[in-house]
Amino acid sequence: MVTYLIIGALVLWSAIYSFKKIFPQSAFKVFSALARGCEQRGWMTLAKWLRPAIAAGCSGGCGCSADTSSQPKKVTVQAVKWK
């Protein structure tokens, strides 16, 4: 019985994690709606836990940054020390 609970929790966590990675905009909308529903019922702690973080940059979930200054980074050359 306990093993079923553990396996069920792992499957549920995996499904939520995959949903967030594959559909970031839909996941943002779903978790925002869940957080609003919890706030209306007075469950502030659960609402704070469910509320998604605001994405920086274009908020498309693509991982781009809002910083438009693209300065090339200097590559430091290090000498190889043979032992």
PDB file with one MODEL, atoms N, CA, C and O in Angstrom:
MODEL        1
ATOM      1  N   MET A   1       0.825  -1.188   0.000  1.00  0.00           N
ATOM      2  CA  MET A   1       0.000   0.000   0.000  1.00  0.00           C
ATOM      3  C   MET A   1       0.875   1.260   0.000  1.00  0.00           C
ATOM      4  O   MET A   1       0.597   2.208  -0.735  1.00  0.00           O
ATOM      5  N   VAL A   2       1.915   1.271   0.810  1.00  0.00           N
ATOM      6  CA  VAL A   2       2.802   2.429   0.874  1.00  0.00           C
ATOM      7  C   VAL A   2       3.560   2.587  -0.440  1.00  0.00           C
ATOM      8  O   VAL A   2       3.808   3.708  -0.885  1.00  0.00           O
ATOM      9  N   THR A   3       3.922   1.484  -1.053  1.00  0.00           N
ATOM     10  CA  THR A   3       4.656   1.564  -2.323  1.00  0.00           C
ATOM     11  C   THR A   3       3.796   2.216  -3.404  1.00  0.00           C
ATOM     12  O   THR A   3       4.306   2.961  -4.241  1.00  0.00           O
ATOM     13  N   TYR A   4       2.485   1.936  -3.385  1.00  0.00           N
ATOM     14  CA  TYR A   4       1.588   2.565  -4.360  1.00  0.00           C
ATOM     15  C   TYR A   4       1.533   4.075  -4.149  1.00  0.00           C
ATOM     16  O   TYR A   4       1.480   4.832  -5.118  1.00  0.00           O
ATOM     17  N   LEU A   5       1.546   4.514  -2.912  1.00  0.00           N
ATOM     18  CA  LEU A   5       1.536   5.947  -2.632  1.00  0.00           C
ATOM     19  C   LEU A   5       2.829   6.607  -3.100  1.00  0.00           C
ATOM     20  O   LEU A   5       2.805   7.702  -3.662  1.00  0.00           O
ATOM     21  N   ILE A   6       3.951   5.943  -2.870  1.00  0.00           N
ATOM     22  CA  ILE A   6       5.240   6.495  -3.294  1.00  0.00           C
ATOM     23  C   ILE A   6       5.326   6.554  -4.812  1.00  0.00           C
ATOM     24  O   ILE A   6       5.757   7.560  -5.376  1.00  0.00           O
ATOM     25  N   ILE A   7       4.920   5.484  -5.466  1.00  0.00           N
ATOM     26  CA  ILE A   7       4.956   5.450  -6.935  1.00  0.00           C
ATOM     27  C   ILE A   7       3.994   6.477  -7.511  1.00  0.00           C
ATOM     28  O   ILE A   7       4.319   7.149  -8.490  1.00  0.00           O
ATOM     29  N   GLY A   8       2.820   6.604  -6.919  1.00  0.00           N
ATOM     30  CA  GLY A   8       1.851   7.597  -7.384  1.00  0.00           C
ATOM     31  C   GLY A   8       2.378   9.013  -7.229  1.00  0.00           C
ATOM     32  O   GLY A   8       2.190   9.842  -8.120  1.00  0.00           O
ATOM     33  N   ALA A   9       3.033   9.304  -6.114  1.00  0.00           N
ATOM     34  CA  ALA A   9       3.610  10.632  -5.899  1.00  0.00           C
ATOM     35  C   ALA A   9       4.714  10.915  -6.917  1.00  0.00           C
ATOM     36  O   ALA A   9       4.804  12.027  -7.438  1.00  0.00           O
ATOM     37  N   LEU A  10       5.550   9.925  -7.203  1.00  0.00           N
ATOM     38  CA  LEU A  10       6.618  10.104  -8.193  1.00  0.00           C
ATOM     39  C   LEU A  10       6.071  10.326  -9.596  1.00  0.00           C
ATOM     40  O   LEU A  10       6.585  11.161 -10.341  1.00  0.00           O
ATOM     41  N   VAL A  11       5.032   9.582  -9.956  1.00  0.00           N
ATOM     42  CA  VAL A  11       4.423   9.743 -11.280  1.00  0.00           C
ATOM     43  C   VAL A  11       3.772  11.117 -11.402  1.00  0.00           C
ATOM     44  O   VAL A  11       3.897  11.775 -12.435  1.00  0.00           O
ATOM     45  N   LEU A  12       3.079  11.552 -10.353  1.00  0.00           N
ATOM     46  CA  LEU A  12       2.440  12.866 -10.362  1.00  0.00           C
ATOM     47  C   LEU A  12       3.483  13.975 -10.468  1.00  0.00           C
ATOM     48  O   LEU A  12       3.314  14.910 -11.250  1.00  0.00           O
ATOM     49  N   TRP A  13       4.559  13.878  -9.687  1.00  0.00           N
ATOM     50  CA  TRP A  13       5.621  14.880  -9.750  1.00  0.00           C
ATOM     51  C   TRP A  13       6.253  14.909 -11.139  1.00  0.00           C
ATOM     52  O   TRP A  13       6.529  15.984 -11.670  1.00  0.00           O
ATOM     53  N   SER A  14       6.485  13.736 -11.731  1.00  0.00           N
ATOM     54  CA  SER A  14       7.080  13.671 -13.068  1.00  0.00           C
ATOM     55  C   SER A  14       6.171  14.290 -14.114  1.00  0.00           C
ATOM     56  O   SER A  14       6.640  14.976 -15.023  1.00  0.00           O
ATOM     57  N   ALA A  15       4.870  14.053 -13.990  1.00  0.00           N
ATOM     58  CA  ALA A  15       3.917  14.625 -14.943  1.00  0.00           C
ATOM     59  C   ALA A  15       3.884  16.148 -14.834  1.00  0.00           C
ATOM     60  O   ALA A  15       3.852  16.838 -15.853  1.00  0.00           O
ATOM     61  N   ILE A  16       3.890  16.674 -13.619  1.00  0.00           N
ATOM     62  CA  ILE A  16       3.882  18.128 -13.435  1.00  0.00           C
ATOM     63  C   ILE A  16       5.176  18.740 -13.951  1.00  0.00           C
ATOM     64  O   ILE A  16       5.149  19.769 -14.627  1.00  0.00           O
ATOM     65  N   TYR A  17       6.303  18.119 -13.641  1.00  0.00           N
ATOM     66  CA  TYR A  17       7.600  18.614 -14.099  1.00  0.00           C
ATOM     67  C   TYR A  17       7.668  18.632 -15.627  1.00  0.00           C
ATOM     68  O   TYR A  17       8.130  19.608 -16.216  1.00  0.00           O
ATOM     69  N   SER A  18       7.210  17.559 -16.267  1.00  0.00           N
ATOM     70  CA  SER A  18       7.223  17.489 -17.731  1.00  0.00           C
ATOM     71  C   SER A  18       6.285  18.523 -18.339  1.00  0.00           C
ATOM     72  O   SER A  18       6.608  19.143 -19.352  1.00  0.00           O
ATOM     73  N   PHE A  19       5.125  18.706 -17.721  1.00  0.00           N
ATOM     74  CA  PHE A  19       4.159  19.690 -18.204  1.00  0.00           C
ATOM     75  C   PHE A  19       4.765  21.090 -18.172  1.00  0.00           C
ATOM     76  O   PHE A  19       4.572  21.871 -19.103  1.00  0.00           O
ATOM     77  N   LYS A  20       5.493  21.407 -17.107  1.00  0.00           N
ATOM     78  CA  LYS A  20       6.124  22.727 -17.004  1.00  0.00           C
ATOM     79  C   LYS A  20       7.218  22.913 -18.051  1.00  0.00           C
ATOM     80  O   LYS A  20       7.388  24.012 -18.578  1.00  0.00           O
ATOM     81  N   LYS A  21       7.961  21.849 -18.356  1.00  0.00           N
ATOM     82  CA  LYS A  21       9.064  21.955 -19.316  1.00  0.00           C
ATOM     83  C   LYS A  21       8.576  21.972 -20.761  1.00  0.00           C
ATOM     84  O   LYS A  21       9.133  22.687 -21.594  1.00  0.00           O
ATOM     85  N   ILE A  22       7.548  21.197 -21.062  1.00  0.00           N
ATOM     86  CA  ILE A  22       7.091  21.073 -22.446  1.00  0.00           C
ATOM     87  C   ILE A  22       6.150  22.207 -22.831  1.00  0.00           C
ATOM     88  O   ILE A  22       6.227  22.721 -23.947  1.00  0.00           O
ATOM     89  N   PHE A  23       5.259  22.605 -21.918  1.00  0.00           N
ATOM     90  CA  PHE A  23       4.285  23.654 -22.180  1.00  0.00           C
ATOM     91  C   PHE A  23       4.423  24.783 -21.150  1.00  0.00           C
ATOM     92  O   PHE A  23       3.581  24.894 -20.259  1.00  0.00           O
ATOM     93  N   PRO A  24       5.458  25.621 -21.248  1.00  0.00           N
ATOM     94  CA  PRO A  24       5.687  26.628 -20.194  1.00  0.00           C
ATOM     95  C   PRO A  24       4.585  27.684 -20.106  1.00  0.00           C
ATOM     96  O   PRO A  24       4.219  28.086 -19.002  1.00  0.00           O
ATOM     97  N   GLN A  25       4.050  28.143 -21.235  1.00  0.00           N
ATOM     98  CA  GLN A  25       3.013  29.174 -21.188  1.00  0.00           C
ATOM     99  C   GLN A  25       1.706  28.614 -20.640  1.00  0.00           C
ATOM    100  O   GLN A  25       1.038  29.273 -19.843  1.00  0.00           O
ATOM    101  N   SER A  26       1.340  27.423 -21.051  1.00  0.00           N
ATOM    102  CA  SER A  26       0.123  26.799 -20.536  1.00  0.00           C
ATOM    103  C   SER A  26       0.262  26.493 -19.047  1.00  0.00           C
ATOM    104  O   SER A  26      -0.691  26.665 -18.286  1.00  0.00           O
ATOM    105  N   ALA A  27       1.435  26.043 -18.632  1.00  0.00           N
ATOM    106  CA  ALA A  27       1.665  25.752 -17.221  1.00  0.00           C
ATOM    107  C   ALA A  27       1.574  27.026 -16.391  1.00  0.00           C
ATOM    108  O   ALA A  27       1.052  27.003 -15.277  1.00  0.00           O
ATOM    109  N   PHE A  28       2.078  28.138 -16.925  1.00  0.00           N
ATOM    110  CA  PHE A  28       1.992  29.417 -16.223  1.00  0.00           C
ATOM    111  C   PHE A  28       0.527  29.800 -16.015  1.00  0.00           C
ATOM    112  O   PHE A  28       0.142  30.227 -14.926  1.00  0.00           O
ATOM    113  N   LYS A  29      -0.284  29.649 -17.054  1.00  0.00           N
ATOM    114  CA  LYS A  29      -1.707  29.992 -16.947  1.00  0.00           C
ATOM    115  C   LYS A  29      -2.431  29.078 -15.966  1.00  0.00           C
ATOM    116  O   LYS A  29      -3.241  29.546 -15.166  1.00  0.00           O
ATOM    117  N   VAL A  30      -2.151  27.797 -16.020  1.00  0.00           N
ATOM    118  CA  VAL A  30      -2.817  26.834 -15.139  1.00  0.00           C
ATOM    119  C   VAL A  30      -2.464  27.084 -13.684  1.00  0.00           C
ATOM    120  O   VAL A  30      -3.348  27.112 -12.828  1.00  0.00           O
ATOM    121  N   PHE A  31      -1.180  27.266 -13.395  1.00  0.00           N
ATOM    122  CA  PHE A  31      -0.767  27.458 -12.010  1.00  0.00           C
ATOM    123  C   PHE A  31      -1.196  28.827 -11.484  1.00  0.00           C
ATOM    124  O   PHE A  31      -1.436  28.983 -10.287  1.00  0.00           O
ATOM    125  N   SER A  32      -1.295  29.827 -12.379  1.00  0.00           N
ATOM    126  CA  SER A  32      -1.818  31.124 -11.950  1.00  0.00           C
ATOM    127  C   SER A  32      -3.296  31.001 -11.580  1.00  0.00           C
ATOM    128  O   SER A  32      -3.736  31.565 -10.577  1.00  0.00           O
ATOM    129  N   ALA A  33      -4.056  30.269 -12.383  1.00  0.00           N
ATOM    130  CA  ALA A  33      -5.475  30.078 -12.085  1.00  0.00           C
ATOM    131  C   ALA A  33      -5.660  29.283 -10.785  1.00  0.00           C
ATOM    132  O   ALA A  33      -6.548  29.595  -9.993  1.00  0.00           O
ATOM    133  N   LEU A  34      -4.840  28.275 -10.566  1.00  0.00           N
ATOM    134  CA  LEU A  34      -4.918  27.514  -9.315  1.00  0.00           C
ATOM    135  C   LEU A  34      -4.589  28.393  -8.113  1.00  0.00           C
ATOM    136  O   LEU A  34      -5.225  28.286  -7.064  1.00  0.00           O
ATOM    137  N   ALA A  35      -3.595  29.260  -8.269  1.00  0.00           N
ATOM    138  CA  ALA A  35      -3.210  30.153  -7.173  1.00  0.00           C
ATOM    139  C   ALA A  35      -4.321  31.157  -6.871  1.00  0.00           C
ATOM    140  O   ALA A  35      -4.599  31.446  -5.707  1.00  0.00           O
ATOM    141  N   ARG A  36      -4.960  31.692  -7.921  1.00  0.00           N
ATOM    142  CA  ARG A  36      -6.084  32.612  -7.704  1.00  0.00           C
ATOM    143  C   ARG A  36      -7.235  31.920  -6.998  1.00  0.00           C
ATOM    144  O   ARG A  36      -7.856  32.508  -6.113  1.00  0.00           O
ATOM    145  N   GLY A  37      -7.531  30.687  -7.370  1.00  0.00           N
ATOM    146  CA  GLY A  37      -8.595  29.925  -6.715  1.00  0.00           C
ATOM    147  C   GLY A  37      -8.294  29.667  -5.250  1.00  0.00           C
ATOM    148  O   GLY A  37      -9.192  29.717  -4.409  1.00  0.00           O
ATOM    149  N   CYS A  38      -7.040  29.393  -4.945  1.00  0.00           N
ATOM    150  CA  CYS A  38      -6.656  29.175  -3.547  1.00  0.00           C
ATOM    151  C   CYS A  38      -6.741  30.468  -2.748  1.00  0.00           C
ATOM    152  O   CYS A  38      -7.114  30.447  -1.575  1.00  0.00           O
ATOM    153  N   GLU A  39      -6.399  31.597  -3.371  1.00  0.00           N
ATOM    154  CA  GLU A  39      -6.506  32.885  -2.683  1.00  0.00           C
ATOM    155  C   GLU A  39      -7.958  33.224  -2.372  1.00  0.00           C
ATOM    156  O   GLU A  39      -8.253  33.777  -1.312  1.00  0.00           O
ATOM    157  N   GLN A  40      -8.862  32.898  -3.284  1.00  0.00           N
ATOM    158  CA  GLN A  40     -10.281  33.179  -3.057  1.00  0.00           C
ATOM    159  C   GLN A  40     -10.839  32.347  -1.906  1.00  0.00           C
ATOM    160  O   GLN A  40     -11.762  32.780  -1.216  1.00  0.00           O
ATOM    161  N   ARG A  41     -10.289  31.169  -1.700  1.00  0.00           N
ATOM    162  CA  ARG A  41     -10.748  30.314  -0.604  1.00  0.00           C
ATOM    163  C   ARG A  41     -10.024  30.620   0.711  1.00  0.00           C
ATOM    164  O   ARG A  41     -10.373  30.073   1.757  1.00  0.00           O
ATOM    165  N   GLY A  42      -9.014  31.495   0.652  1.00  0.00           N
ATOM    166  CA  GLY A  42      -8.298  31.887   1.855  1.00  0.00           C
ATOM    167  C   GLY A  42      -7.071  31.047   2.157  1.00  0.00           C
ATOM    168  O   GLY A  42      -6.515  31.147   3.251  1.00  0.00           O
ATOM    169  N   TRP A  43      -6.641  30.235   1.229  1.00  0.00           N
ATOM    170  CA  TRP A  43      -5.461  29.391   1.417  1.00  0.00           C
ATOM    171  C   TRP A  43      -4.236  30.123   0.872  1.00  0.00           C
ATOM    172  O   TRP A  43      -3.725  29.791  -0.198  1.00  0.00           O
ATOM    173  N   MET A  44      -3.779  31.111   1.612  1.00  0.00           N
ATOM    174  CA  MET A  44      -2.711  31.983   1.123  1.00  0.00           C
ATOM    175  C   MET A  44      -1.369  31.264   0.989  1.00  0.00           C
ATOM    176  O   MET A  44      -0.622  31.526   0.046  1.00  0.00           O
ATOM    177  N   THR A  45      -1.059  30.372   1.909  1.00  0.00           N
ATOM    178  CA  THR A  45       0.224  29.670   1.849  1.00  0.00           C
ATOM    179  C   THR A  45       0.292  28.768   0.617  1.00  0.00           C
ATOM    180  O   THR A  45       1.309  28.728  -0.076  1.00  0.00           O
ATOM    181  N   LEU A  46      -0.792  28.050   0.350  1.00  0.00           N
ATOM    182  CA  LEU A  46      -0.831  27.193  -0.836  1.00  0.00           C
ATOM    183  C   LEU A  46      -0.813  28.032  -2.109  1.00  0.00           C
ATOM    184  O   LEU A  46      -0.182  27.647  -3.094  1.00  0.00           O
ATOM    185  N   ALA A  47      -1.497  29.174  -2.099  1.00  0.00           N
ATOM    186  CA  ALA A  47      -1.506  30.056  -3.269  1.00  0.00           C
ATOM    187  C   ALA A  47      -0.113  30.595  -3.550  1.00  0.00           C
ATOM    188  O   ALA A  47       0.298  30.682  -4.707  1.00  0.00           O
ATOM    189  N   LYS A  48       0.621  30.960  -2.495  1.00  0.00           N
ATOM    190  CA  LYS A  48       1.980  31.468  -2.670  1.00  0.00           C
ATOM    191  C   LYS A  48       2.892  30.373  -3.218  1.00  0.00           C
ATOM    192  O   LYS A  48       3.788  30.647  -4.016  1.00  0.00           O
ATOM    193  N   TRP A  49       2.660  29.130  -2.786  1.00  0.00           N
ATOM    194  CA  TRP A  49       3.474  28.014  -3.245  1.00  0.00           C
ATOM    195  C   TRP A  49       3.176  27.669  -4.706  1.00  0.00           C
ATOM    196  O   TRP A  49       4.076  27.288  -5.453  1.00  0.00           O
ATOM    197  N   LEU A  50       1.905  27.805  -5.110  1.00  0.00           N
ATOM    198  CA  LEU A  50       1.512  27.455  -6.474  1.00  0.00           C
ATOM    199  C   LEU A  50       1.821  28.550  -7.496  1.00  0.00           C
ATOM    200  O   LEU A  50       2.020  28.257  -8.675  1.00  0.00           O
ATOM    201  N   ARG A  51       1.861  29.806  -7.054  1.00  0.00           N
ATOM    202  CA  ARG A  51       2.049  30.910  -7.992  1.00  0.00           C
ATOM    203  C   ARG A  51       3.390  30.776  -8.696  1.00  0.00           C
ATOM    204  O   ARG A  51       4.426  30.663  -8.040  1.00  0.00           O
ATOM    205  N   PRO A  52       3.384  30.786 -10.042  1.00  0.00           N
ATOM    206  CA  PRO A  52       4.637  30.642 -10.785  1.00  0.00           C
ATOM    207  C   PRO A  52       5.461  31.925 -10.718  1.00  0.00           C
ATOM    208  O   PRO A  52       4.927  33.021 -10.550  1.00  0.00           O
ATOM    209  N   ALA A  53       6.756  31.761 -10.853  1.00  0.00           N
ATOM    210  CA  ALA A  53       7.659  32.905 -10.870  1.00  0.00           C
ATOM    211  C   ALA A  53       7.539  33.604 -12.212  1.00  0.00           C
ATOM    212  O   ALA A  53       7.358  32.959 -13.245  1.00  0.00           O
ATOM    213  N   ILE A  54       7.639  34.917 -12.193  1.00  0.00           N
ATOM    214  CA  ILE A  54       7.552  35.687 -13.420  1.00  0.00           C
ATOM    215  C   ILE A  54       8.858  35.511 -14.186  1.00  0.00           C
ATOM    216  O   ILE A  54       9.944  35.705 -13.639  1.00  0.00           O
ATOM    217  N   ALA A  55       8.737  35.143 -15.449  1.00  0.00           N
ATOM    218  CA  ALA A  55       9.917  34.882 -16.270  1.00  0.00           C
ATOM    219  C   ALA A  55      10.572  36.193 -16.683  1.00  0.00           C
ATOM    220  O   ALA A  55       9.885  37.157 -17.021  1.00  0.00           O
ATOM    221  N   ALA A  56      11.881  36.225 -16.656  1.00  0.00           N
ATOM    222  CA  ALA A  56      12.626  37.388 -17.108  1.00  0.00           C
ATOM    223  C   ALA A  56      12.822  37.299 -18.612  1.00  0.00           C
ATOM    224  O   ALA A  56      12.853  36.203 -19.171  1.00  0.00           O
ATOM    225  N   GLY A  57      12.950  38.415 -19.254  1.00  0.00           N
ATOM    226  CA  GLY A  57      13.187  38.428 -20.685  1.00  0.00           C
ATOM    227  C   GLY A  57      11.895  38.536 -21.451  1.00  0.00           C
ATOM    228  O   GLY A  57      11.011  39.309 -21.081  1.00  0.00           O
ATOM    229  N   CYS A  58      11.777  37.778 -22.503  1.00  0.00           N
ATOM    230  CA  CYS A  58      10.604  37.882 -23.369  1.00  0.00           C
ATOM    231  C   CYS A  58       9.413  37.121 -22.808  1.00  0.00           C
ATOM    232  O   CYS A  58       8.330  37.180 -23.389  1.00  0.00           O
ATOM    233  N   SER A  59       9.572  36.422 -21.722  1.00  0.00           N
ATOM    234  CA  SER A  59       8.546  35.631 -21.037  1.00  0.00           C
ATOM    235  C   SER A  59       7.902  34.596 -21.948  1.00  0.00           C
ATOM    236  O   SER A  59       6.745  34.217 -21.765  1.00  0.00           O
ATOM    237  N   GLY A  60       8.655  34.158 -22.908  1.00  0.00           N
ATOM    238  CA  GLY A  60       8.163  33.114 -23.781  1.00  0.00           C
ATOM    239  C   GLY A  60       8.612  31.740 -23.333  1.00  0.00           C
ATOM    240  O   GLY A  60       8.251  30.736 -23.947  1.00  0.00           O
ATOM    241  N   GLY A  61       9.393  31.684 -22.275  1.00  0.00           N
ATOM    242  CA  GLY A  61       9.868  30.411 -21.786  1.00  0.00           C
ATOM    243  C   GLY A  61      11.008  29.831 -22.603  1.00  0.00           C
ATOM    244  O   GLY A  61      11.329  28.648 -22.487  1.00  0.00           O
ATOM    245  N   CYS A  62      11.623  30.676 -23.436  1.00  0.00           N
ATOM    246  CA  CYS A  62      12.675  30.169 -24.314  1.00  0.00           C
ATOM    247  C   CYS A  62      14.061  30.290 -23.700  1.00  0.00           C
ATOM    248  O   CYS A  62      15.026  29.749 -24.240  1.00  0.00           O
ATOM    249  N   GLY A  63      14.172  30.990 -22.583  1.00  0.00           N
ATOM    250  CA  GLY A  63      15.457  31.122 -21.924  1.00  0.00           C
ATOM    251  C   GLY A  63      16.266  32.315 -22.376  1.00  0.00           C
ATOM    252  O   GLY A  63      17.426  32.448 -21.983  1.00  0.00           O
ATOM    253  N   CYS A  64      15.691  33.193 -23.194  1.00  0.00           N
ATOM    254  CA  CYS A  64      16.426  34.380 -23.619  1.00  0.00           C
ATOM    255  C   CYS A  64      16.375  35.430 -22.515  1.00  0.00           C
ATOM    256  O   CYS A  64      15.461  35.423 -21.690  1.00  0.00           O
ATOM    257  N   SER A  65      17.325  36.304 -22.499  1.00  0.00           N
ATOM    258  CA  SER A  65      17.367  37.323 -21.457  1.00  0.00           C
ATOM    259  C   SER A  65      16.871  38.652 -22.001  1.00  0.00           C
ATOM    260  O   SER A  65      16.807  38.856 -23.213  1.00  0.00           O
ATOM    261  N   ALA A  66      16.520  39.554 -21.089  1.00  0.00           N
ATOM    262  CA  ALA A  66      16.040  40.875 -21.477  1.00  0.00           C
ATOM    263  C   ALA A  66      17.195  41.811 -21.806  1.00  0.00           C
ATOM    264  O   ALA A  66      16.975  42.889 -22.359  1.00  0.00           O
ATOM    265  N   ASP A  67      18.403  41.424 -21.481  1.00  0.00           N
ATOM    266  CA  ASP A  67      19.571  42.255 -21.720  1.00  0.00           C
ATOM    267  C   ASP A  67      19.902  42.253 -23.204  1.00  0.00           C
ATOM    268  O   ASP A  67      20.222  41.207 -23.768  1.00  0.00           O
ATOM    269  N   THR A  68      19.827  43.423 -23.840  1.00  0.00           N
ATOM    270  CA  THR A  68      20.077  43.506 -25.280  1.00  0.00           C
ATOM    271  C   THR A  68      21.535  43.799 -25.600  1.00  0.00           C
ATOM    272  O   THR A  68      21.942  43.672 -26.754  1.00  0.00           O
ATOM    273  N   SER A  69      22.327  44.185 -24.614  1.00  0.00           N
ATOM    274  CA  SER A  69      23.731  44.467 -24.878  1.00  0.00           C
ATOM    275  C   SER A  69      24.492  43.146 -24.976  1.00  0.00           C
ATOM    276  O   SER A  69      24.659  42.428 -23.990  1.00  0.00           O
ATOM    277  N   SER A  70      24.937  42.854 -26.163  1.00  0.00           N
ATOM    278  CA  SER A  70      25.647  41.590 -26.379  1.00  0.00           C
ATOM    279  C   SER A  70      27.132  41.884 -26.535  1.00  0.00           C
ATOM    280  O   SER A  70      27.624  42.076 -27.647  1.00  0.00           O
ATOM    281  N   GLN A  71      27.830  41.916 -25.429  1.00  0.00           N
ATOM    282  CA  GLN A  71      29.260  42.131 -25.462  1.00  0.00           C
ATOM    283  C   GLN A  71      29.940  40.766 -25.462  1.00  0.00           C
ATOM    284  O   GLN A  71      29.631  39.917 -24.626  1.00  0.00           O
ATOM    285  N   PRO A  72      30.855  40.558 -26.387  1.00  0.00           N
ATOM    286  CA  PRO A  72      31.532  39.256 -26.418  1.00  0.00           C
ATOM    287  C   PRO A  72      32.405  39.087 -25.172  1.00  0.00           C
ATOM    288  O   PRO A  72      33.088  40.017 -24.744  1.00  0.00           O
ATOM    289  N   LYS A  73      32.368  37.911 -24.614  1.00  0.00           N
ATOM    290  CA  LYS A  73      33.168  37.624 -23.436  1.00  0.00           C
ATOM    291  C   LYS A  73      34.590  37.265 -23.867  1.00  0.00           C
ATOM    292  O   LYS A  73      34.807  36.580 -24.867  1.00  0.00           O
ATOM    293  N   LYS A  74      35.544  37.747 -23.081  1.00  0.00           N
ATOM    294  CA  LYS A  74      36.933  37.451 -23.388  1.00  0.00           C
ATOM    295  C   LYS A  74      37.261  36.032 -22.952  1.00  0.00           C
ATOM    296  O   LYS A  74      36.875  35.593 -21.869  1.00  0.00           O
ATOM    297  N   VAL A  75      37.967  35.336 -23.799  1.00  0.00           N
ATOM    298  CA  VAL A  75      38.389  33.978 -23.498  1.00  0.00           C
ATOM    299  C   VAL A  75      39.787  34.051 -22.907  1.00  0.00           C
ATOM    300  O   VAL A  75      40.713  34.576 -23.525  1.00  0.00           O
ATOM    301  N   THR A  76      39.921  33.527 -21.727  1.00  0.00           N
ATOM    302  CA  THR A  76      41.245  33.535 -21.109  1.00  0.00           C
ATOM    303  C   THR A  76      41.993  32.277 -21.525  1.00  0.00           C
ATOM    304  O   THR A  76      41.472  31.165 -21.443  1.00  0.00           O
ATOM    305  N   VAL A  77      43.221  32.479 -21.972  1.00  0.00           N
ATOM    306  CA  VAL A  77      44.056  31.376 -22.401  1.00  0.00           C
ATOM    307  C   VAL A  77      44.952  30.991 -21.233  1.00  0.00           C
ATOM    308  O   VAL A  77      45.663  31.826 -20.672  1.00  0.00           O
ATOM    309  N   GLN A  78      44.906  29.727 -20.882  1.00  0.00           N
ATOM    310  CA  GLN A  78      45.727  29.256 -19.778  1.00  0.00           C
ATOM    311  C   GLN A  78      46.785  28.286 -20.317  1.00  0.00           C
ATOM    312  O   GLN A  78      46.535  27.492 -21.224  1.00  0.00           O
ATOM    313  N   ALA A  79      47.949  28.384 -19.733  1.00  0.00           N
ATOM    314  CA  ALA A  79      49.047  27.516 -20.142  1.00  0.00           C
ATOM    315  C   ALA A  79      48.831  26.122 -19.571  1.00  0.00           C
ATOM    316  O   ALA A  79      48.310  25.958 -18.468  1.00  0.00           O
ATOM    317  N   VAL A  80      49.243  25.121 -20.346  1.00  0.00           N
ATOM    318  CA  VAL A  80      49.133  23.730 -19.910  1.00  0.00           C
ATOM    319  C   VAL A  80      50.405  23.370 -19.164  1.00  0.00           C
ATOM    320  O   VAL A  80      51.506  23.566 -19.678  1.00  0.00           O
ATOM    321  N   LYS A  81      50.263  22.853 -17.974  1.00  0.00           N
ATOM    322  CA  LYS A  81      51.417  22.449 -17.181  1.00  0.00           C
ATOM    323  C   LYS A  81      51.517  20.923 -17.214  1.00  0.00           C
ATOM    324  O   LYS A  81      50.620  20.213 -16.759  1.00  0.00           O
ATOM    325  N   TRP A  82      52.609  20.451 -17.755  1.00  0.00           N
ATOM    326  CA  TRP A  82      52.835  19.011 -17.834  1.00  0.00           C
ATOM    327  C   TRP A  82      53.551  18.552 -16.587  1.00  0.00           C
ATOM    328  O   TRP A  82      54.462  19.225 -16.105  1.00  0.00           O
ATOM    329  N   LYS A  83      53.160  17.451 -16.079  1.00  0.00           N
ATOM    330  CA  LYS A  83      53.799  16.896 -14.882  1.00  0.00           C
ATOM    331  C   LYS A  83      54.700  15.750 -15.231  1.00  0.00           C
ATOM    332  O   LYS A  83      55.321  15.161 -14.346  1.00  0.00           O
TER     333      LYS A  83
ENDMDL
END
